[in-house]
Amino acid sequence: MLKYFAIYGSFLFTMLAIDLIWLLGIAKSLYRDEMGDLMATEPKLIAGLAFYLLYALGATIFVILPALSKQSLMYALQFGALFGLFCYMTYDLTNLAVIRDFPTRLAFIDIAWGSFVTALSAGIAYWIGNRFS
């Protein structure tokens, strides 16, 4: 049980840390400039926390645990990228479909970011999970 908590926690911590650096530092003005009035003045922290907790669970179940059973870092990285691609694409393409003037450029940047950060976080969680074997 400790192994699974370590895997989940390592993904969650890594994803949160890297994503917060991205959102609050590197891309903060990008999101503000691209989204304009569409962007909330204050984020809804409960919704954000729910996303990270559930996303980490999904990545653990569908990416990291299968990678550990296959003993393959490449599996964790590749399927982490795919998991991020499909999840972020679902969000961003839905926004493009239903939100008037949602920025296309931002959607594609966000999809690429989601693929990258998920692959990296899955790779780190795989490495930590491997240490428990």
N, C-alpha and C positions, 0 to 999 in steps of 0.2 A: 504494500500500500504506500509506503514511504517513497518507493521508486516512482510510482505514478504521480504522486503529489509533487515530487521534485521535477519531473518532466513537465507537468502542467505549469507549475510555478515558474520554472525557468523560461518557458515560452512566454507566459504572461508578463513576467518582469522585463524580458528582452524586448518584446513587442511594445510594451508601454513606454519604456525608456527611449527607444529609438523613435517611436512615433511622436512622442512629446517633443523631442529635440526637433523633429521635422515640422510638426504643427506649430510649435511656439517660437521656433527660431528661424529655421531655414525658409520655410514656405508660408509663414504667417502673412506677410504682405501679399504673396501670390494669391492666397485664398481670399483675402479682403478685397484686392483689386479686381479679381475675376468675378467674385460673387456679388459684390456691391451690397445692395439692399436685401438680397436674398439671405445674407448671412445674419444669424442671430447676434444680438449685441452681447449676450451672455450664453455660454454653452449650457446645455441641460446635462449636468454631471451624472445623474442617475442613468440616463439613457446611454451616455458614453461608457460608464462603468459596466452596464449590462452588456454592451457590445463587446468590450474587451474580455469579460469573463466568459461569455458564450463562444466568442471567436477562438479563444485559447482552448476551450474544451473541444471544439470542432477540429482544430488543427492537431490536437493531441490524439484524438480518436482516429481521424482519417488520414493523417500524414505521419506523425512521429512514431506512434506505436507500430504501424506496418513497416516503417523504415527500420525500426529496432529489430523486429522479427526477421527481416531480410538482412540485417547487419549491413545496411547500405546508407552511407552519408549522402551519396548522389541521389538516392531515392528521396530522402528527406528534403534535399534542396530542390529537386525537380518537381516533386509533388507539392512541396510547400509553395513554390512559385505558381503552380497550376491552381492550388486551393485559393491563393490570394487573387489570382487572375479572375477566377469565376465568381468569388464572393464580391470583390470590388467592382467587377463588371456588372454584376446584378444590381448593385447599388447605383452606380453611375449611369448605366444605360436606362434604368428606371427613372432616374432624375431627368435625363435628357428627354424621355418620353412624356413625362407628366408635369414638369415644372417649366413654366414659360421662361425663356431666356436663360436656362441653365447653360453655363459656358462649356462648349464642346472641348475646348483646349484643356480646361481644368479636369474634365472627366477622364481624358486620356492620360494626363499626368497622374491623376489619382489611381487609375488602374495599374499603371506601371509601378507606382510607389507601393501599392498593396502587394503586388507580385514580389517585388524585391524584399520588402520588410518581412513578409511572411516566410519567404525562402530562408532569409538570414536567421530569423528567430527559430524556425524549425531546425535548421542546421545546428544551432547552439543547443537547443533542447535535446536533439539527438545525441550530441557529444556528451552532454550531462547525463542523459539516460544511459548511455553506454558505460559510464563510470560506475553505475550501480549494478552492472552485470557481474 
